[in-house]
Amino acid sequence: MIREVETIEHRPKYLLPFTAEAAQKLYDMRNGNCTLVLKDESKGDKSPISVESFDQFKRLEFDELWEMVSTPRYKLDRSAKDNLNDAQYG
C-alpha cells in the first residue's frame, strides 16, 4: 500500500470572535499603514477589495459591507457632450 499526499492546506484559525470592540483593539495595535480588505476566497485568486473606512469595517454587518465594497462604481464622464440634459423623448 502506498499513500500519496494530494494537497496540504493552511487555514488560519481566529481565536478572537469578531466584535466592534475587538476590531478596535486590534486596529489600535497597528504600527504604520494599515489596509483593511475583504477577500472572497471561494472565487480562487481574485484580488482583495479595499474597505475605505475603519468605521464601516467595524460597524456594518459583513453581508452589507461585502455588497457595498464589491459593487462596481462608475463615474459618468460628462466631457463626452452626450446632451443628456437636453434630451427629449416623445
Backbone as ProteinMPNN parsed JSONL, in Angstrom:
{"seq_chain_A": "MIREVETIEHRPKYLLPFTAEAAQKLYDMRNGNCTLVLKDESKGDKSPISVESFDQFKRLEFDELWEMVSTPRYKLDRSAKDNLNDAQYG", "coords_chain_A": {"N_chain_A": [[0.847, -1.177, 0.0], [0.539, 2.199, -0.844], [0.704, 5.505, 0.204], [-0.384, 8.665, -0.856], [0.087, 12.148, -0.711], [-2.108, 14.556, -1.587], [-2.874, 17.276, -1.37], [-1.864, 20.03, 0.649], [-3.053, 22.117, 3.022], [-3.246, 25.325, 4.505], [-4.944, 26.975, 6.89], [-5.897, 29.838, 8.601], [-6.833, 29.983, 12.031], [-8.951, 31.804, 13.803], [-8.909, 33.065, 16.983], [-10.198, 35.01, 18.318], [-13.368, 36.19, 18.484], [-15.25, 38.127, 16.079], [-15.975, 41.356, 16.926], [-17.065, 44.757, 17.325], [-15.599, 45.995, 19.326], [-13.381, 44.275, 19.662], [-12.249, 44.501, 17.113], [-11.552, 47.204, 17.139], [-9.636, 47.186, 19.177], [-7.579, 45.606, 18.028], [-7.034, 47.212, 15.802], [-6.039, 49.49, 17.004], [-3.57, 48.567, 17.784], [-1.981, 48.605, 15.557], [0.956, 49.371, 13.642], [2.255, 51.85, 11.764], [1.166, 51.992, 8.309], [-2.062, 50.688, 7.638], [-4.121, 48.502, 5.963], [-7.41, 47.753, 5.238], [-9.097, 44.999, 4.045], [-11.397, 42.992, 2.148], [-11.829, 39.648, 1.192], [-12.944, 37.284, -1.076], [-12.563, 34.109, -0.734], [-13.619, 31.918, -1.946], [-13.656, 32.271, -4.642], [-11.265, 31.696, -5.867], [-8.193, 32.997, -7.065], [-8.885, 35.769, -6.863], [-8.495, 39.287, -6.519], [-8.16, 41.051, -3.385], [-10.598, 43.317, -1.947], [-10.579, 46.693, -1.141], [-11.565, 48.278, 1.908], [-12.89, 51.346, 2.615], [-13.154, 52.854, 5.018], [-12.38, 52.508, 8.477], [-14.401, 52.699, 10.329], [-16.691, 51.862, 8.894], [-15.913, 49.222, 8.476], [-15.94, 48.091, 11.057], [-18.523, 48.634, 11.918], [-20.602, 47.848, 10.124], [-22.647, 45.057, 9.113], [-21.31, 41.959, 7.872], [-22.333, 41.005, 5.335], [-23.609, 43.284, 4.329], [-21.468, 45.071, 4.18], [-19.813, 43.674, 2.366], [-21.43, 43.711, 0.049], [-21.464, 46.461, -0.427], [-18.712, 47.114, -0.917], [-18.046, 45.456, -3.025], [-19.6, 46.089, -5.194], [-19.419, 47.427, -8.374], [-18.416, 50.759, -9.149], [-19.194, 53.486, -11.143], [-18.141, 56.419, -12.765], [-19.781, 59.017, -14.294], [-18.836, 60.319, -17.33], [-18.945, 63.443, -18.252], [-17.716, 64.856, -20.21], [-18.088, 63.893, -22.7], [-20.041, 65.166, -24.056], [-22.757, 64.376, -24.299], [-25.339, 65.34, -24.356], [-27.387, 64.672, -22.562], [-28.83, 66.195, -20.788], [-30.426, 67.771, -22.39], [-32.037, 66.068, -23.73], [-35.003, 64.984, -25.313], [-37.897, 63.139, -25.086], [-40.408, 61.47, -26.903]], "CA_chain_A": [[0.0, 0.0, 0.0], [1.264, 3.463, -0.929], [-0.126, 6.682, 0.495], [0.046, 9.891, -1.517], [-0.486, 13.403, -0.223], [-2.539, 15.313, -2.76], [-2.814, 18.712, -1.08], [-1.625, 20.484, 2.013], [-3.666, 23.433, 3.156], [-3.055, 26.068, 5.751], [-6.031, 27.925, 7.112], [-5.789, 30.431, 9.939], [-7.945, 29.813, 12.953], [-9.005, 33.01, 14.601], [-9.353, 32.756, 18.339], [-10.931, 36.157, 18.821], [-14.568, 36.424, 17.667], [-15.334, 39.491, 15.566], [-16.875, 42.352, 17.52], [-16.551, 46.11, 17.092], [-14.599, 46.273, 20.358], [-12.182, 43.502, 19.337], [-11.664, 45.113, 15.922], [-10.928, 48.46, 17.566], [-8.44, 46.841, 19.953], [-6.55, 45.199, 17.075], [-6.706, 48.37, 14.961], [-5.212, 50.383, 17.828], [-2.244, 47.961, 17.921], [-1.255, 48.676, 14.293], [2.091, 50.291, 13.577], [2.397, 52.238, 10.365], [-0.032, 51.914, 7.481], [-2.907, 49.507, 7.798], [-5.13, 48.445, 4.928], [-8.494, 46.819, 5.522], [-9.593, 44.421, 2.806], [-12.241, 41.796, 2.181], [-11.461, 38.747, 0.105], [-13.808, 36.13, -1.255], [-11.648, 33.007, -1.023], [-14.305, 30.888, -2.725], [-13.527, 32.608, -6.065], [-9.91, 31.446, -6.345], [-7.175, 34.029, -6.892], [-9.376, 37.128, -7.087], [-7.851, 40.288, -5.667], [-8.97, 41.562, -2.281], [-11.248, 44.605, -2.179], [-10.318, 47.602, -0.017], [-12.634, 48.929, 2.653], [-12.378, 52.715, 2.712], [-13.051, 53.409, 6.369], [-12.394, 51.551, 9.576], [-15.727, 52.774, 10.937], [-17.562, 50.96, 8.136], [-15.431, 47.863, 8.69], [-16.359, 47.554, 12.357], [-19.921, 48.936, 12.204], [-21.559, 47.2, 9.234], [-22.7, 43.595, 9.028], [-20.434, 41.509, 6.797], [-23.015, 40.955, 4.04], [-23.835, 44.666, 3.893], [-20.155, 45.609, 3.816], [-19.374, 42.99, 1.137], [-22.236, 44.248, -1.06], [-21.047, 47.834, -0.672], [-17.367, 47.229, -1.489], [-17.875, 44.643, -4.23], [-20.416, 46.633, -6.282], [-18.621, 48.369, -9.179], [-18.879, 52.145, -9.198], [-18.793, 54.152, -12.386], [-18.3, 57.86, -12.768], [-20.252, 59.461, -15.601], [-17.93, 61.263, -17.971], [-19.763, 64.447, -18.934], [-16.939, 65.501, -21.269], [-18.464, 63.307, -23.989], [-21.06, 66.045, -24.648], [-23.81, 63.451, -24.72], [-26.593, 66.076, -24.4], [-28.413, 64.022, -21.772], [-29.677, 67.196, -20.135], [-31.325, 68.373, -23.361], [-32.757, 65.011, -24.451], [-36.464, 64.999, -25.227], [-38.475, 61.851, -25.525], [-41.803, 61.674, -27.203]], "C_chain_A": [[0.895, 1.244, 0.0], [0.287, 4.591, -0.637], [0.472, 7.895, -0.204], [-0.652, 11.079, -0.882], [-0.838, 14.231, -1.446], [-2.461, 16.82, -2.531], [-2.499, 18.928, 0.387], [-2.18, 21.887, 2.079], [-3.326, 24.035, 4.51], [-4.197, 27.073, 5.85], [-5.88, 28.503, 8.503], [-7.037, 30.14, 10.768], [-7.915, 31.014, 13.892], [-9.621, 32.687, 15.958], [-10.203, 33.862, 18.938], [-12.161, 36.38, 17.947], [-14.648, 37.89, 17.232], [-16.405, 40.276, 16.302], [-16.267, 43.717, 17.215], [-15.44, 46.437, 18.082], [-13.282, 45.537, 20.061], [-11.48, 44.09, 18.123], [-10.947, 46.404, 16.289], [-9.629, 48.191, 18.321], [-7.295, 46.443, 19.017], [-6.095, 46.366, 16.199], [-5.805, 49.341, 15.714], [-3.782, 49.861, 17.984], [-1.4, 48.104, 16.651], [-0.078, 49.638, 14.414], [2.337, 50.608, 12.109], [1.073, 52.14, 9.626], [-0.774, 50.609, 7.705], [-3.977, 49.573, 6.716], [-6.148, 47.387, 5.289], [-9.043, 46.313, 4.2], [-10.522, 43.263, 3.106], [-11.849, 40.95, 0.988], [-12.401, 37.562, 0.104], [-12.921, 34.963, -1.674], [-12.306, 31.9, -1.83], [-14.137, 31.104, -4.228], [-12.116, 32.389, -6.594], [-8.993, 32.62, -6.076], [-7.668, 35.441, -7.19], [-8.712, 38.067, -6.093], [-8.754, 40.696, -4.516], [-9.526, 42.942, -2.623], [-11.055, 45.47, -0.948], [-11.604, 48.118, 0.606], [-12.114, 50.324, 2.971], [-12.247, 53.235, 4.138], [-13.146, 52.319, 7.426], [-13.759, 51.549, 10.259], [-16.713, 51.857, 10.225], [-17.198, 49.506, 8.41], [-15.952, 47.284, 10.002], [-17.855, 47.718, 12.626], [-20.909, 48.116, 11.388], [-21.519, 45.681, 9.368], [-21.88, 43.163, 7.815], [-21.12, 41.554, 5.438], [-23.254, 42.347, 3.472], [-22.522, 45.297, 3.427], [-19.656, 44.993, 2.51], [-20.12, 43.546, -0.072], [-21.756, 45.644, -1.441], [-19.693, 47.891, -1.376], [-17.202, 46.446, -2.784], [-18.719, 45.119, -5.407], [-19.591, 47.643, -7.07], [-19.256, 49.759, -9.178], [-18.336, 52.776, -10.469], [-19.049, 55.641, -12.241], [-18.691, 58.267, -14.181], [-19.323, 60.533, -16.14], [-18.756, 62.25, -18.789], [-18.991, 65.139, -20.054], [-17.302, 64.966, -22.649], [-19.527, 64.139, -24.708], [-22.225, 65.215, -25.163], [-25.192, 64.08, -24.75], [-27.734, 65.398, -23.62], [-29.375, 65.023, -21.124], [-30.716, 67.772, -21.095], [-32.162, 67.341, -24.102], [-34.246, 65.139, -24.233], [-36.986, 63.687, -25.799], [-39.925, 62.11, -25.878], [-42.185, 61.057, -28.413]], "O_chain_A": [[1.872, 1.325, 0.744], [-0.822, 4.62, -1.17], [1.68, 8.124, -0.15], [-1.837, 11.018, -0.556], [0.034, 14.567, -2.248], [-2.025, 17.557, -3.415], [-2.829, 18.108, 1.244], [-1.815, 22.747, 1.277], [-3.146, 23.335, 5.506], [-4.372, 27.919, 4.973], [-5.749, 27.762, 9.478], [-8.148, 30.064, 10.244], [-6.976, 31.202, 14.664], [-10.706, 32.115, 16.052], [-10.856, 33.661, 19.962], [-12.017, 36.728, 16.775], [-14.17, 38.78, 17.936], [-17.581, 39.911, 16.302], [-15.085, 43.814, 16.884], [-14.453, 47.081, 17.723], [-12.202, 46.112, 20.194], [-10.252, 44.172, 18.098], [-9.849, 46.665, 15.797], [-8.636, 48.892, 18.125], [-6.164, 46.896, 19.196], [-4.91, 46.491, 15.892], [-4.909, 49.945, 15.125], [-2.875, 50.636, 18.285], [-0.218, 47.758, 16.664], [-0.114, 50.593, 15.19], [2.601, 49.709, 11.311], [0.001, 52.197, 10.228], [-0.168, 49.561, 7.933], [-4.66, 50.587, 6.573], [-5.79, 46.253, 5.61], [-9.414, 47.105, 3.333], [-10.45, 42.639, 4.165], [-11.57, 41.469, -0.093], [-12.63, 36.921, 1.13], [-12.567, 34.844, -2.847], [-11.612, 31.025, -2.349], [-14.447, 30.208, -5.013], [-11.8, 32.864, -7.685], [-9.007, 33.182, -4.981], [-6.907, 36.242, -7.733], [-8.407, 37.683, -4.964], [-9.977, 40.689, -4.652], [-8.991, 43.644, -3.481], [-11.335, 45.033, 0.169], [-12.597, 48.36, -0.08], [-11.027, 50.474, 3.53], [-11.317, 53.986, 4.434], [-13.889, 51.347, 7.284], [-14.22, 50.504, 10.718], [-17.486, 51.153, 10.874], [-18.078, 48.659, 8.56], [-16.358, 46.123, 10.054], [-18.404, 47.016, 13.474], [-21.955, 47.724, 11.907], [-20.485, 45.101, 9.697], [-21.766, 43.909, 6.842], [-20.554, 42.083, 4.482], [-23.115, 42.563, 2.268], [-22.481, 45.975, 2.4], [-19.136, 45.699, 1.647], [-19.509, 43.822, -1.104], [-21.651, 45.975, -2.622], [-19.538, 48.642, -2.338], [-16.301, 46.744, -3.568], [-18.57, 44.601, -6.514], [-19.109, 48.62, -6.497], [-20.478, 49.901, -9.203], [-17.166, 52.612, -10.814], [-20.052, 56.062, -11.663], [-18.019, 57.909, -15.148], [-19.061, 61.535, -15.474], [-19.212, 61.929, -19.887], [-19.573, 65.943, -20.783], [-16.874, 65.521, -23.661], [-19.874, 63.842, -25.851], [-22.629, 65.339, -26.319], [-26.148, 63.409, -25.14], [-28.904, 65.538, -23.978], [-30.559, 64.745, -20.938], [-31.778, 68.217, -20.658], [-32.918, 67.694, -25.007], [-34.705, 65.374, -23.115], [-36.554, 63.217, -26.852], [-40.597, 62.896, -25.209], [-43.347, 61.14, -28.809]]}, "name": "protein", "num_of_chains": 1, "seq": "MIREVETIEHRPKYLLPFTAEAAQKLYDMRNGNCTLVLKDESKGDKSPISVESFDQFKRLEFDELWEMVSTPRYKLDRSAKDNLNDAQYG"}
